[in-house]
């Protein structure tokens, strides 16, 4: 229809309803008609007077908000909306934003329906595009004045609705799923009263336009309640299904995913546990299956594909999301993403993902967060989705490995590196969880091996065993059974088993490793020396001191023959052997070996070297065993002073020396000084290592022993009982350290010891 013909048609419609029209020019404007009424023209096509119908109130109870029967929780957000809408004057605009599927529309619909008695009309407009907004406003105009239907163009109806909103108060309009704030700002600017609630995946663009409200996932209990409610409504049995909580946790408590899973479970007769198995075995299919009768367009896979389509012009954004999929969901350092491209491109990609609520940014902490289900979908290949190409996902995994390899500190035992390790470890753990072991490469094996060593040093021996066992499997496959790197991992795993208390496994693994080293590398290879030492340590922890001495002597002989008597590795073996003699009670061998080793260490390595400090400690321990208590105290005080001067007050070696000195004070009968030093050491270890670290538990146990020596039995019993409970929780009932705690508690309570031994524990 031509512009003139359309104007004529509009004139007829106006006359038929008792209205007059006049011609006007310009896009949108006002004019005064012959009867002095105000008229509006739109795009030179429609001119309608603002007749009394514009000023007329809305028909009662006018609304079109969809019902959301599955809504649960969100009490704080509902209260925030209530408070925001209580303002008496002016327009109020609230923008709910968040990840697709987070429940923005459900919250807006539930709140609008619950408050329908306060507003009229209550109108819902799908606002994904400007055309959708115009169509929704046109439908409002015809609902306000049904007689206009079929007589006016959509543009005229849209303008009529805007005029009505501008001249009335007490209404509520929900603009749902806004993609671009520009699509609705023009409407917000033309109203001065009423209430708007906007939902959008866009987290940015609302400054100066609307007060934003970010939505997060459901609380765990609310997610389970949502699952149960949907399952019951669709014909499931009453009550919470078994396994619903675990399933909701796996789904990250995302409302859409919970709804999708509940509908699928009921429609297919699937239990939550079975659904979890399907997710693990067939992730691509499950993320895209809404169940029989469900909305196939609203699955977790498809709603995020829509978002990614909008930013598909930025290749860095897609790569970044796929790389993030391999890390932990929270606290991903910006630095792990910096190498993805030039700084401007990386920052732009990070910002676009955040703007579309696919990730969250913490500028102060310089970290990224991403929902765990977004990660799961992003690392699940699907040939139907261009954003989930299998080759691109594998490339992203290799990138994630490379970035972590470059980021982890090489010195895992240095306390100065621990903060960096603690920040990166969750992401290494996530990578290990998400990547199948058969995909491990030399670089990922190296990364997991470093993590295993760090975990072992932090007292997490069980987790260290898991990591090192995986590394061993990878190296056997990639390098062969007898490669030096493979053999090294074998004896490291044996040492980790030893720390878990599994001495039988530790000895068996160490024996096998030594046999392989001797056959493959010979008796003069450095890995063979280390295998001898690991076997000796395993024998010693297992209580077989004589076998330990034989192994230590063999390690020492080989090192002296190849490296010489004053090499650091040789002196370390000397220290091991000297301490083994002391533990066995053979002081005739222990004393001269301790003294000769100390002399060689001081001359060859210097006063500050760790092996020199260990030699001082070994001599002091021998003195204590020989009841030379005054000399033991003097030696321990000297060692502590040297540690403080060279390493600082908080270094692990300093705290170790401090603990040894406290034991020397206690053995010498100076319980008061022993208690004071134990308290100081315990406080430092709790602060630096944490309350559950093995060294912290040793300090707590030794403080209890010091209290027992000072006659404060009640305090000793309380501390010993606490250490026993902690070790039982952390290590299990059969660990040697747990057994030692049980013995110490029996002793403090005046009961016969279940096993013989000293109350004080090793430093």
N, C-alpha and C positions, 0 to 999 in steps of 0.2 A: 504494500500500500504506500502511495506517495505521501509526502508530508502534508500536502493540502487535503488529500482525501482523509487522512487520519484525523486531522484537525476538524474536518467536517463531521466525521463520525463522533468525535468527542462532543461537539456542539449539540448534536442530536441527543446524546446520552444525558448531557446536562439539562437540556430543555425538558426531557421526559421526566426528570426528577425535580423539576421546578427551579433549576439553576440557570444562570446566564453566563456566557463566556465572552471574552474579547481576545483579539489577537495581541501577541506580544513578541518580543525578540530577546535573544540571549539564551544562555543555557538554563539558568534558573533565576527567576525574578518575581517581583510583586508588582501589581498594577491595581488601580482603582477603577471599578466598573461604573456604569451609568447610575446605578442605584446606591453608589458609595460603598459597596461591599468590597473586600480585599480579594484579589485574584492572584493566582500563581501560574507562571508559565514554565514549562519544562522542555528544553531542547527545541523550542519554536513549534512544538507539536501539540501540546495539551495546555489549555488555560482553563483553570477551574477556580471559581470564587470560594473563599473560605466561608461557606454558608453555615448556618446554625448546626448542620450535621457534624462539622469539624469540632464544634464546641460541645457537642453532646457527650455525655458520659458513656463509658463502656457498658454493654449489656452485663448484667450481673453474672458473676462466676465464670467469666470468659477465660479459657485457658486451653493449652494443648500440650502440656508437659508430659512426657512419657512416664509411665509408672516403672519404678525400679524395685521389684519385689525382693531382690537378693541383697539389698544394702545392709551393712553391719558397721558398727564402730564409728570412727571419725568424730568423736564427741568434741574434741578440742577445735577441730576445723569448723564444725557446725556452730559452735559457740562464737568463734571469730566472725563468721558470716552474720550471725545475729547482731553482734555488737556493731559491725560495720554498717549494717542497714538501719540502725536505730536513729541515725541523723535525721532531723526534722526537715531541714531545708536543703535545696540543691540536689544535683544529681550525684549518686553514689555508684562507683564502678569498682568492682572487685574482679581480679583476673586469677583464676585457678590454673596453675601450670605444673607440668610434670611429664614424666615418661609416658609414652603411649601404653594404655592398659593399666595405668596406676589408679584409675577410678575417678577421674575429674568429672566426667559427665554424670556418673552415678551419684556423686556427691551433690552436684548442682541440681539434678532432678529431684533427689530426695529432699534437699533443703527447700526447693521451690514448692514442691507438693505439700511439705509440712507447713509452709507459711502462706499457703494459698488464701487463707482467710484474711490476711493482712494486705494483700495486693489485688488489683484488678485493672486490666487483665494480667494474667501470668502467661507470657508467650515465649515459646521455645523456637529458636531459629538455628538451623544448621548453617554454620558460617565458615565452611572450609574455603570458599571463594567469594569474591565480590558478587558474582551472579547468584550464589546461594543466599547471600544477605538480602539482595534485592527481592528475590522470590519470597523469602520469609516475611519481609515487610509487606509485600503485596498481599500475602495471605492474611496478615493481621488487618489490613485495611478492609478486606472483604468480610472478615469476621466482625469487625466493628460496624460495618454498614453493608449487610448482605445484598442489598439492592444494587450495589455497584458491580457485582460479578458479571462478567461478560460484556460490560459496556465500556470499560476503560482499559487502556494498555497497562502492562506491568509497570512501566515507568511512572505513569500517573498514579497508580495504586501505591507504589513505593513512596512517592512524594507525599501522598495523602496521609499515609501511616506516619511518616516523619513529622508532618505538621501536627497530627493528633498527639503524638508523644511530646512534642515541644510545647503544647498548650495544656497539658494535663499533668497531674501528679498521681502518686499512689499506684503506679504500674510497675511491673517487673518483667524485664526482657532478659532471657538467657541466650547468649551468642555462643553456640557450642562448636568446639573444634576449629577455632580461628587459626589459620595457617600464617597469615601475615597481618600484623597490627594495622597496616595501612588500609586493609579491607573494611575496617570498622571505625577507624578514627573519625572519618567524616560524619558518621552517624552520632558518635559520642559528642562531637563538637556542636551539633545542632540541637542538643537537648540541654535543658538547665534544671531539670527535676527528674524524679523517678529513680529507678534502680536498674543497673545492669550487672549481670554476672557473666563473666567471660571464661570459657575453658580453652586451653591451648597447650600444645606441646612446646611452644616457644617460651623460653625462659627470659628472653630479652626483648626490648622494644616497648616495654610498658612504662618506662620512666616518664613521669609527667602526664601519663594517660590514665593509668589505673593502679590501684594498690594491689601488688601481687601477693599471692599466697601459694607457696610451693607445697605440693603434695608428695608425701613419701608412701612407702608400702604400708600395708596393714600391720597392726600388732599381731603377734603369733596367735593369741587366743581369738582375735577377730577373724583371722584368716581361716581358722578351723571352723568357727561359727558360720562363716560364709559357705564353706564347702558343705557343711552339714545341712544348712538351710536349702541350698540348691539341690542337693541330693534328695532331700526329703520332699521338696516341691515337685521333683520330677519322678516321684514314685519310689524312691528308696525307702528303706526301713528307718524307723525312728532311732534317735541316738547318734552319737558321733561314731563314724565308722573307724574300726581299728586301723591304725597306720595313717590316719588323716593328718596328724600333726607332723609326722616325718615327711609326708608328701608336700605339705604346705611349706615346710622349711626348705625342701629341695627346690621348690618353685619360687623361693625368695619372697613369699607372702605377697606376690603381685596379684591384685584382684582378678584381672582378666585371666591369668594363667590358672588361678584357683577355680574360677568359674568354668573354664574350659575343661579342666581335669575332672571336676565334679560331674559335669554333664556327660562326659565320656564314660566315666565309671558307671553311672546309673544306666545309661543307654546300652552299654555293652556287657553289663554284669561283671565289671572288672573291679577288683579290690584296690585300695590305695597302694598296697605293697606290690601288686601286679603292675599297676601303672608305673611305679618307680622302675621296675625291671624293664618295662617297655621303653621308658625314657632313656635308660642306659643302653639298650640294644638297638633301638630304632628312633633316635632323637629327631631326625628330620621329619619323619612321618608324624610323630606325636606332637611336635611343635606346630604342625599345620592341620591337625585334625580336631574339629570342633565337636565331634560326636554327632549322632543321628539327630536331625532337627535343629542343630545349632547353626549359628550364623558363620558360614565358611569364610566370610570376608573379615571377620573379627577373631583371628587367631594371633597368638603372640608372634608368629613368624611373619604374617602378612601385614600387621599394623606397623611393624618396624621397617618392613620393606618400603612402605609408603614414605616414611621419613627419609630413608636413605636415598630413595629416588630423587627427593628434593635437593639433596646435596651431592648428587652423583657427579656434578661438574668438578668436584674437588677430589682428585684421586687420593690425596694425602689423608683425607678424612676417613675414607673407607679402609685404607691400610692401617691407620691408627686404631680404629675400632677393632679390627681383626687382631692386631698385636695386643691390645688391652685384654682381649678375650682369654689370653693365656696367663694373665697375672691374677693376683688376688683382687677381689672387687673393690677394696678400699685402700687408700693410701699409696697409690702408684705415683712415685716421684716423677715430676716433670722431666728429670734428667734421663729417665728410661725411654722417653719419647723423642728427645732432642735430636737424635741422629737419624730420624726419619726423613729429613730433608732440610733445606735452608731454613734458618730461624723464622723468617716471615711466613713461610708456607706452613711450618709446624704450628706456629701460634694461631694462624688463621684456621687450620683444621681443628685444632683444639677448641677454639672459640665457636666454630660452627656446630660441632657436636654438642657443646654445652648449650648453645642457643636453642637447639632442637630437643633438649632434655635427654639426649642419649648418654651423656656423661655429666657428672658434677665436678666443679672446680673449687678447690680451696686455695685461694691466692696466697693467704698467709702461710700455710704449710707447704705450698707449692706441690700439691698432690692432686690426682684425678681419682674419681670414684665412678664405678659403673655397675649397674644392677647385674647380679649373677646370672639371671636368665637371659639378659641381653648378651652376656658373654657366651653362654651356652649355645644360643642360636648362631652367634657370629662365628663360632668355631665348628659348626656343624655344616658340612657340605650339602648342597641341594642344587642339582642341575637346573631346577626351575627358577632359581633365584640368582640373578647376575652378581649380587653382592656376596654370594656364598660359594664362589667357585673353589673347587677342591685344591687346585694348584695355588691359588691366592692364599687360602687358609694355611697350607703347608709352608708357603714362603713367610707368612706372618709368624708362624711358630719358630722358624729358624731365626728370624729377626729378633724375636723375643729372647731366645737363648743367647744370641750374640750380644744384645744390649746388657743382659745380666752378667755375662762373662766379663765384659769390659767394666762393669760397675762394681763388682764385689772386690773388697780389699784382699790382697794376697796374704797379708799377715793375719790369719784368723785368730791367733792366740794373743795378739796385742790388744790390751784393753782400749787403747785409743781408737781401734777399728771396730769395736763392738757396736757403737751406735749405728754405724753404716750397715753392719751385718744384720742387726735387729730390724732395721728398716727394710732390707731387701729379702730377708729370709721368708716372710709370708708369700712373696711372689715366686721364689724358688720352689716352695712347697706346692703352690698352686700349679706351677708348670709341671711338676712331677706328678701331680694328681691328674691333670688333664691330658697329658701326653702319654700314650701307651708305651710301656718299656721297650717294645720292639722297635720303636722309632728313635731310640736314643742314639746319639752320635758321639764321637770322641769329645766334642765340646760340651754337650749336655752331661756326659759322664764326668768330665772334669768338674763342672759346676756342682753337680750333686755330691761328688766326693769332697769338695771344699766345704759344702754345707754340712756333710756328715762329720767332718773334723771339728767344725765350729760347734755343732750340737754336742759332740762328745765333750768338748772343753767346757761347755755350759751346763754339763750334768744331765743332758737329755739323752742318755745312752740308748734307750729304746728306740727313739726316733733316728739316732745315728745308725743303729743296726739296719733299719729299714732302708736308709739312703745308701749305705755302703753295700748292702746285699744287692741292690739294684745296679750300683756301679760295677760290682763284680760280674754280674750277668752280662752287662754291656761290654766290658773289656774282654771277657771270655769270647764273646761273639765277634767283636771287632778286631782284637789283637791276638787272640789265641790263649791257650791255657797257661803257657809258660813264659809269656812276655813279662819283663820286669815290672811293668805297670800293673799287670794282672796280679802278679805275686805280691806286690806291695799292698794292693787292695785286700788280698786274702788275709795278710797278717793284721792289717788295720781292722778288718771285720772281727778277727779273733780278739783283738784288744777291746773292741766295743762289746762283744759278748761277755768278756770278763767284767766290764763295768756294770752290766745288767745283773750280775750275780750268777750267770750261767757258766760256772767254771768248767763244767764237763765239756760243754760245747767249745769253750775257749781253748782248752787244752787240745781237744781233738783237731780243731781248725789250725792251731799253731803247729802241731806235729805234722799235719799234711802239708802245710805251707813250707815248713823247713825241709821236708823230704823233697818237695818239688824244686826248691831253691838249690839244694845240693846237687840234684840230678841235672837241672837245666843251666844253672849259673856257676856252680862250683862253690867251694868253701871260702873263697876269697872275695866274693862279690859283696857290695855294700848291702844289697837286699838280703843276702844270706846272714850277714851280721845282725841285721834288724830282726830277721825271723828267729834267730837264736834268742835275742833279748825278749821278744814277745812271748816265746815259749817259756822262758824263765819266769817272766812276770806272771804268766798264767799258772805255772806250778806254785809260785809263791802265794798267790791269792787263794788257790785251792787248798793251801795248807801243807803242801809237799815241799818243805824247805830244802831237803837234801837234793831232790831232783832239780830244784831251782838253782842251787849252788853249782851243780854240775853244768847246767845250761849256761849260767852266767860265766863260769870259768871257760867254757868252750868259746863263747862270744868274745871274751877278753883275749884269749890266746890268738884267735884268728885276727883280731884287730891289731894286736901288738906285732904280729908277724908281718902284716901287710902295711899298716899305717905308721907303726912306730909307737913307742911308749908314751909320748907326750902329745899325741894328736887328741883333739877335742873328743872325737868319737871313742877313742880308747879310754880316755879319762872318764867318760860317762859310764863305760862298762865297768871300770874300776869302782866307781861309786855304787853301781848296782850290786856288785859282788860284796863289797864291804857291808852294805846295809843288810844283805841276805844273811851274812854270817852273824850280824847283830841280832836279827830276828830269830835265827836258829838258837841263839844263846851261846855261840862259840866265840866268846870275847877274846880268846887267845889269838884267833885269826883276825877278828874284827878290828882290834885296836891298832896293830901295826899297819894293816891295810888302809885304815882310815887316815892315819897320820901320814903315810907315804903318799896317798892320793891327794890329801890336802896340800902337801908341800909341792907336788908336781903341778897341781891346778894353779896355785898362786904364782908359780914361776912361769908357767906356759900360757895361762889364760888371763891372769890378772885378778885383782881382789874382787872386782865387781861382776865377774862372769857367773852365770847361773850355776855352772858345775862347781865353781869354787865355793859358792854359798851352800850348795848341797853337801859338799865335803865338810864344811864347818858343822852343818846340821848332823851329818852322820857321826862325826866325832863326839858331838854333844850327846847324841842318843846313846852311843856306846858308854859314855860316862854315866849317864842316868842308869843304864842297865847294870853298871858296876857299882852303883850307889855312890858315885863321886858327884854328889849333888851340887856342891859349891862350884866345882869346875864346870859342870854342865850349865849352870846358870850363867857363869862368866862367858862361856863360849856362845850361848844363845843370845846374850845381850850384845856381844860383839857382832854377831850375824845380823841382828835386827838393826843395829846402828848402820851397818854397811848397806843394808837394803834401803833404809830410809834415805840415806845420803845419795845413793846412785839411782834408785828407782822411784822414790816418792812414797808418801804415806799410804796411798790407796792401791798400789800395785799388788797383784795376787801374790807375788813372791814375798813382799813385805808383810802382808796379812798372814801368809803361811809362817814366816819367821816369828811373828807376834804370837801366833797360836802355840808354836813350839816353846817359846819362852814362858808362856802362861803355864804350860804343862811342866816345865822345869821348876817354876816357882811352887807349883802344887806338890811336886815330888819332894822338894826341899822343905816342905812344911810351911811355906809362906802363903797360906790360903787367901789372905786379904789382897795381896798383890796379884795373885792368880785370878781372883774374881774380877778385880778392876780391869785387868788386861783382857780377860775373856769377854767382858761386857763391851769393851772398846772394839775388839775384833768382830764380835757378833754384829754390832751396829754397822760397821763398815761393810761387812759382807752382805747384810740384808739390803743395804742401800745400793751396792754395786752389782751384786749377783742375783738378788731377789730372795724371797723367803724360802723357796723350795730347792735351791741349788744344793747339791751334796755338801759342798764346803760350808755353807750356811748351817746346815743341819749338824755337821761336825762341831762347829763353834757353839751351837746351842747345847749340844750334848756335853761338851767340855765345860761349859759354864755350869751345867747341872752338877758335873763331877766336882767342880771347884766349890759350889755351895755345899755339897755333901761333905767335902773335907773340912769346911769351916763350921760344920755342925748345923747348918740350915737345911735340915732334912726335908721339911715340907716343900720348900722351894725347889729342892733337887727333884723330889718325886713329881711335882707338877711339870717341870721342864722335861724330865725323862719321859713322862707319859705323853707329852705333846710331840716329842721327837718320834716316839714309837708310832703314834697315830699318823704323823706325816709320812714316815717311811713306809708304813703299811699302805697308805693311799698312793704313794708315788712309785714305790719299788715292788710292792707285793709282800706277802707274808713270808716267802721263802728266801728273800734276798739276805746275804750275809750281814749287811748293815742293819736290816730289820731285826735279825736274830741278836745282834750285838745290843741293840736298843732294848730288846726284851730282857736280856741278861742284866743290863745296867739298871733297869727299873726294878727288877727282882732284888738286886743288891741294895738299892736305896730303901726299899720297903722292908729290908731285913730278912728277906727270904733267901734260901740257898740259890746260888747261881745255877741257871740252866746249862750254861757252858762256862768253862774257865776263861779268865782273861782280865786285862786291865779295864777299869771303868773308863778312863780317859781314852779318847780315840785318836787315830793318826791325824796330823794337821791337814 
